[in-house]
Amino acid sequence: MKVVRRRWWLALVALLFMPSAFAVVTINIRHAYGQQFPIAIVPFKGESALPVTLRPSAIVRRDLKGSGWFNILPVKDYLALPHDAAQVEFNDWRLLKATALVIGHVQAAGNGEYTVAFRLYDVAKGEQLVGLQYQVSGAQLRTVAHTIANAIFKALTGVRGIFTTHIAFVTMYPRGKPGHFLYELKVADAEGHDVRVILRSVQPIMAPNWSPHGHRIAYVSFETGWPAIYVQNVATGQRRMVAAFHGLNSAPAFAPDGTHMAMCLSLSGYPEVYVMNLATGHLRQLTFGPDINTEPHWSPGGNHIVFTSNRSGHPEVYEMNADGSGKNRLTFNGRYNADPSFSSDGKWLTLVSREDGQYHAAVLELADSTLMTLTQTSLDESPTFAPNGQEILYSTVVGGHRVLATVSVNGRGYRILGLRGGDISDPAWSPFHHQ
C-alpha cells in the first residue's frame, strides 16, 4: 500500500512540470501525563441478552480503555457485582484501589425499545457523580453506550468525550487487473462501526477534511483523470467542485469559520499554499516557490496556518499568519517532519516524523518545541487529532495491510479500529458538531 500511495504522490508532483458539565472533577488529565486511573465497570444487569457488540458495559469499557487515561480493572477481581445503589459497598472497591465505579442495567421496554441506566461513583468519597437513564431503540444501543462513556469521561476528567464523534477515511480495494483499484470515501463512528459509503470511484480519492460543523467533507478526487477538490454534503450527497485548475489541486482544509479553504495548487508551476473564498472563488497565494509548499492546516482561531515545506532542503513544518506573512519554521528534529495539524486548543501539533528511516505519528508541543513520538509502527500517515485533543487517529501498516489506529497523547492508549477489507488511509476526525 505504501508503494501505491508514494506512486500517486510522484504522479502529483509530475503534474507541476506540465504547462493543487459536570461540576465534580476528580482527575485532571492535563496534569497527569502518562498516568492511568483505575476504574471498575460492572457488567450491566440484563445486557447478557444482547449481542456482545451491543452490550453497553463492553462498549464503555473499550471506549475508556482506548482513551489511554483509564486502567479498566478486570471483572474477575471484583468482590461483588452490584446493579443498583443499595448494593454498592465502597470498601469492596477501595480494596481494589478503584478510583471510580460504574454500574447499570438494560431492560426491554417493549416495541423494540430499551431502558438503559447507569451510575458513576467516586469511590474514595463514596459519592455518586452521575446518574442518568435513557430510553432508546435497539438501533441506538451503541450510540447510548458511547453517550454514557462521554458522560463518564467528562465527569472524571473535565474534558469532553469524543465517543459519539465520527471519522472519515478512504478504503482502496484491488479491482480486476493488477494496479487497478476501487476507492471508497466512508464515514463511520469513532470506533469504526456503522460504516457508510459517501463516494465510490475507480480513480483515487484522497485527503478528506471535515467542515467546522461536520456537515460537509472536502476531498480530492481523480475521477476526471486529474486531481480536483470537491465539497460534499455528508447527509444528502450533494457536492460541488471547488478547484480544478490545471496541474495540482490538493490538501483542502476548511477555515474554522467555514467561509474559506486553504489548499495546495500549482498555478505558478510549483506547489504553493493558497486560500480560497468559498463564496466568490477568489484566490490568495500565501507561499512562493521554488519550493514545495503543501498540507496547510488552520489554527483553531483561524489566525495562523501550518504547512509542510522543503525550503530547508527537506520536509519540515512551518507556520505563517493567515495572510501569508510571518513565516516561521517549527520543527528541527531529524530531516523529515510533515503533515501537521492543530489540536483543538492550539497548543499542540500532530505530524509524521521520520526517525531511523521509520515514519511515526508524533506530537509537537508548541510552547517549548518538544517533539514526542507516540507510536512504534513504522509507516504512519495522516495523523489527525480527536476534537478534544486527547487522541490521535492515523493510518499505518499492520500485517502487510494499511489500517486505522488511534493512540492517546499520553502514549498509553492504543487500538486498531475494527474495519475490514481493503487498505484504509487518509483518516479525518469530525468536530464535535457532527454529533
WODA-V430172 format. One record per helix or strand of 2 or more residues. SS is the DSSP state (2 for helix, 1 for strand). FROM is the first residue (numbers start at 1). TO is the last residue. If there is no record, write none. Layout:
# WODA-V430172
SS;FROM;TO, SS;FROM;TO
This chain:
# WODA-V430172
2;2;15, 2;29;31, 1;37;41, 2;47;49, 2;52;54, 2;56;67, 1;70;72, 2;75;77, 2;85;87, 2;90;95, 1;100;110, 1;113;122, 1;127;137, 2;138;157, 1;166;174, 1;181;189, 1;196;201, 1;205;210, 1;216;221, 1;228;233, 1;239;243, 1;249;254, 1;260;265, 1;272;277, 1;283;285, 1;293;298, 1;304;309, 1;316;321, 1;328;329, 1;337;342, 1;348;355, 1;358;365, 1;370;373, 1;381;385, 1;391;398, 1;401;408, 1;414;416, 1;423;429, 2;432;434
